[in-house]
């Protein structure tokens, strides 16, 4: 297991005026399924307490091209879930909005591979349960001699059988120094576990082979020789270009997956997504971007 | 055994008819259609599946009667306990504003609630209709038949049926996928408004389908 060395330069965030606590205690006193005493009015669950977020900066492992990494660590109450950047057939993504001062650049969030939640053969969502870490590439001007304060907001939808909106106003510090500010803590199992679920671009994957090819005008074949399970998570498309029937077609217990895209495929220059491939007992997460038929470089890709 | 007298047969026949009639009144009436294996029939570019549902205040609404009247119909799948419905009715007044604006352009706005009767979110429509001053019908689809026919997945999930009865748009209300009001509203595209303007102008809807966002519709199964 790799050590994920972190600097705790972050301040716990403020959620609706209350102070962030550590990991939530097991069991949810706000569970609407629990019975209160006769006549007792059950409290309406609070989405800002069903999931909580804190921020940590790491100088050890980069994400993307950042010189350091910002990690948004969410803890989620038992039985509840948050959503991936493409939530699927329902739900809403986690939304971050930072006000970074001069000298600080926070890149786009990098979401780890989610899990599938299948409701029916026509309904699948992409979710996180128990916890999740969202990573950001960060660049801080090394000339900044002191830590700088970043503020912002985080919004999310947390669901079980019903859904609640969660919100947090956040404030944390980022440092440009490669040395450690404040206390040093070797990364929790949580950060390492979610870092391992980040997808690697197919060009950077050497342990396995992955090829994609268009069959006809709308079907995409994804093949991983030796795989005994392949799952595909389609990236968010603002143009509504998606493979159909993902609840059933999005997973296979074989070495190839065939996806039929919808009639809007021609609108997009490329499709994106994460391929989860199970090969010889190992799980690999690979991000792909495939040019759509008719666009340049849309022939078979092999890695 | 005695033969049934004609009078008894008439009474029995009337009783059977009454039972059948009651069944038709209490369940959504589905116009005939080519059934797909999963029951979903709505497809953009094709005739929208017809239905009759009863509103919270007991009135009956039939889609085909509205379109035959020359109306464009906006269907808004709703659940007032969903944060995204709250966003567009309470934090913002997206739905009320649009329904009022387009009412003078022969657009009828209708909300449909497919929440099953066993769900925690069920049975609160009247409270929120009043609280949010909703001036258009909210139809009850507790069995979920109409919701499933349309493939409604979220609340809100929006559909637009033109005056020819053709489904012209399905998807999100707008491009802002967060549960709170956006920081900069000028960056948000309202897909329903865009589609309505294009339909009214006799133009092609340039974004006929978008990914809906919101809470899942609370079907019975």
Interface residues (C-beta under 8 A of the other chain):
Chain A: X32 X47 X87 X89 X90 X91 X92 X93 X95 X97 X119 X121 X122 X123 X125 X155 X156 X157 X159 X161 X162 X163 X164 X165 X167 X236 X237 X238 X240 X242 X264
Chain B: X38 X40 X81 X82 X83 X84 X86 X87 X119 X120 X121 X151 X153 X154 X171 X175 X177 X178 X179 X180 X183 X207 X209 X210 X211 X212 X213 X214 X215 X216 X217 X218
